Amino acid sequence: TALSGFYADWLWFKSVDFTSTWSTILGTKIFLFVVTGLLTASIVLTNVLIAYKRRPLYVPMTIEADNLERYRSQVEPIRRSLFIGGFIALFYFAGTSGSTLWSSWLLFKNSTDFGVKDPQFGLDISFFAFRLPMWQAIIGWAISTLVLATLASAFIHYMYGGIRTQVQTDRTTVAARVQISVLLGLIVLLKAVAYWFDRYALALKESKLITGLTYTDVNATLPAKAILSAIAVVCALLFFANIIRRSWILPAAGTALLVVSSVLIAGIYPGAIQQFQVKPSESSKEAPFIQRNIDATRA
């Protein structure tokens, strides 16, 4: 059934002499499938392999360790098969997800300048039409891949005694602490980049009034995203500093600050601006932004 639809598509494109379009789409899907699948599987399983290679030789005797020893003894004989199976599964699912971005990738790859600048950011409109969606997709993929790599690495460290929840001191080995700190630091650093690109995405936001930035977006949400991006960079540095330090207190405090700030700065503050500054005189406050929308529509 799947092949019949595939063949029917080819026949349709052939009937209108556009088989080159069909082959371009197919080739792009295959390219993204392979690249996304390989990158995702390689990143995740490389971290799993590092966690396994850096496992402690001697594990303190606890009830928890005894229970895990039984699982380890069952996993060891089929470890290679599990690794290969995990690679294939990650390759397939990540590749399938990546191939759906074929249109965004082709727009990104073949982007052409409009010759018109955006009034807020001063960037060519082609950035928002062709490049921004792909950059956001890449950032989202990178974050999700690193989150998966972190969870898998933490699981392996726990399985082989690198993370010991029932021990009073030294609950993580040096190798476990370094690897998890680096991965979490990279995730938060990418989150900082995501916050920065969220600023540009406001130019495409659909609101009840217009498409694009409103008074609240320019005067509250834009600076809020920039502040959150800076806080996320500081939080990432705290995770990287944990490579040398032996305490999770500062990274945890930084993460808590980031969460609280995202609620207060990016949530409550713009809502307050909209309620108490914009609504009492909405027509005058929004007039310049409505005019931008009218000019863009006419253009």
N, C-alpha and C positions, 0 to 999 in steps of 0.2 A: 504493500500500500504506500509506504513512504517513497519507494523508488518510482512508483507510477506518478506521484506528484512532482518528483524531481524531473522526470522525463517530460512531463507535460509543460513544465516551466521552460525547459530547453526548447521544446517545439514552438511555444508561443514567441519566445525571443527570436528564434530562427525565422518565423513567419514575417516578422517586421524588420529583419536584417539588423538585429541588435544582439547577436550572440556574443559580441565583445563585452557588452554590459553584463550579460549573464556570467561569463567567465571571470570578469573582474570581481563581481560580488562573491562568486564561489571561491576564487583564489584568496580574497581578503578574509573570508570566513575561515578557510583552512589555515592561513597564516596566523590569525589571531588565536585560533584553537590551539595550535602547536606552541606558539610563543607563551600565551597565558598559562597553558597547562604545564609546560616545562618550568617556567619561572616559579609558579606557585608550589608545585611539587618539590622542586629543588630547594627553595627557601625553607619550607616547612621540614622536610626530611633531613636537610643538612643540620638544622638545629636539633632535631631528634638524635641524629648521629653524634653531634657534639655532646649532648647531654648524656648519651650512653657511654661514650669514650671517657668522659670526665666523672664517671660514677665513682663513689668512694669504695676502696678495697675492703675496708672494715666498717661495719655498721653496728652502733651500740645495740645491745640486746634489750628489746622491749617487746611487749605483746604485739604492738603494731608491726614491728620488724618481722616477727615470727609469721604473722598472717601474710605479709607481703612476700616472704620467702617462698611460700607455697605457690603464689601466683608467678613469681619469677621462674621457679622450677618448671612450671607448665609452659611458660612463654619461650624460654631459651631454645628448646628443640625446634621451634617453628619461627624463630626470630627473623631469619632471612625471608621466609615466605610472607610474613606479616609486613616486612619492609617493602617488598616488591608489590604486594597487594595494595598497600597504602599509597605507593607511588602511582600505580595505575588508577586508583579511585580518585586521588587528588587531580591527576592529569586530566581525567575525563570530565569531572564536574567543573573544575576551574576553566578548562578549555571550552566547554559548552557555554558557560556564562560569558566568557570573553568573546566568543564568536558573535554574540548578539550585538556587540558594539561596532559591527562592520560599517554602518552608515556614519557613525560619529568619527571613526578612524579615517574614512575616506574624505569626509569634510575637513578634518584636521590636516590630513596629508596634502590636500589640494586647495587649502584656503587661499583666497585672493582678497587683497585689500579693497575696501569700498571707496576709500578716499574721503571718508567722512568720519570726523572725530565724535566720540561720545561726550556730551556736555559736562558730565560729572567727573569722569576719570581721565579724559583726554586721550583715550585709546581708540584706535580704529575700530569701527563697528564689527569688522570681520572677526575680531577677537571674541566677541560675545556670540556671534553667529556660528563660527566654525571651530574655535580652539577651546573656549571655556568648558563646554560640555565634556570634551575628551580629557582635559586636565582634571576635572572633578572626578571623572570615572577612574582615572589612573590613581588619584589620591585615595579614593574609596577602596579600590582593589588593594593597594599597598597596605592600608590600615587593616583591612580584614585578613590579609595574608599574614601580617605580623602578629595579629591577635591569635590566629590559629597556631602559628609557630610558638607563641608564648605558652598557650594552653598545652600543646603537645610536649614542649620541653619541660614544663612544670610537672606534667604527669610522669614523664620518664624519670626526672629527678626524684619524685616522690616514690616511685616504684622501686628505685635502686638505692634509696637511703640518702639522697642528696638533700631532700627536704624532710625533716623529722618534726612532726607536729607535737609529739608527746614528750620531747626532750625540753628541759628547762632552759638550757643555754645552747648556743650554736645550733639553732634549728635549721640553718641552711649551711651547706659547705661553701667554700670560697668559689668553686666553679659554678655552683647553682646560683649563688648571689650575683656573680658577675654576669652570667648569661641572661638571667631574668631582668637584671637592671638595665642592661644594654637594650634588650628587646622592648621593655616598657618605655625606656627613654626615647627610642625611635618612634614608637607609637604616638607618644605625646608630642614629639617634634613634628610628626606628620599632621597631627591634630592642629598644631599652630598654623601650618601651611593651609589646612582646610579652612580654618577661620578666616585667613587672609583672602582666600579665593571666594569665600561666602560673601565678602564685600562686593565683589564684581557681580555675583549672581543676583544681587538686589536689583540690578538694571533690567533683569528679565522677570522680576516678580510680578505675579498677577494679583492685583488688589481689587476691592469693590469699586474704587474710583478710577484708577488708570493702570496701565502696564508700565512698570518701572519704579523709580525711586519716588517716594513721597517725602513730605517735610520730616516726619518721624524717622524715616530711614536715614536721611542725610544728617540730621542733627542728633540722633540717638543711636540707631543701630550700627551705622558705619563706625563711629568711634568705639562703640562697645565691642565690635568684632576685632578691631585693631588692638584694644586693651587685652581681650581674651587671648589673642595670638601671642602677645608679649608675655602674658602670664604662663601660657603653655610652654614657651621657650624656656622660661625660668624653671618650670616644673621638670622639663626634660633634662636640664642641666643638673638638677638635684638627683635624678635617677642615675645619670652618668657619674656623679660624685659618689654614689653609693658603691661604685666599683672599688673605691679606696676605703671608704668608711665601712663600718660593720653595723649600721643601724638603718632600719627602714622608717624611722620616725620622720625625718625631713622629707623624703619622697611622698610618704603618706599625707603629711601636712600640706605639701604642695598640691597634691591631687585633690584634697578636700577644698583647698582654696580655689582651685580651678572649677570645681563643681558648684560651689557656693557662688562664685563670681558669674558663672554662666547663667544661674537662676536670677541673680540680682541685676547684673549689668545688661545681659542680653534679653531678659524676660520682663522683669518688673519695671526697670527704668524706661524702656521704650513705651510700655503701656501707660506709665504715668505721664510721659510727655504727650502722648496722643490724647489722653483724657483731659488733662488740665491746661495744656497749651494750645493744642490744635483744635479740639472740638468747640471751644468758646468762639473762635474766629476762623473756622475752617476754610471759608472761601478765600480770605486774604492769605492765609498761611500756605494753602495748596496752589494758589494761582500760578506761581512760576513753574511748578512741576506739571500742572495741567497744560500749560503753554508748551513745555517741552514735549509732552505727549502729542499735542496737536501738530506741532512742527514735524515730529518724527513720522506721524501718520500721513501727513501731506507729502513728505519726502518719499 
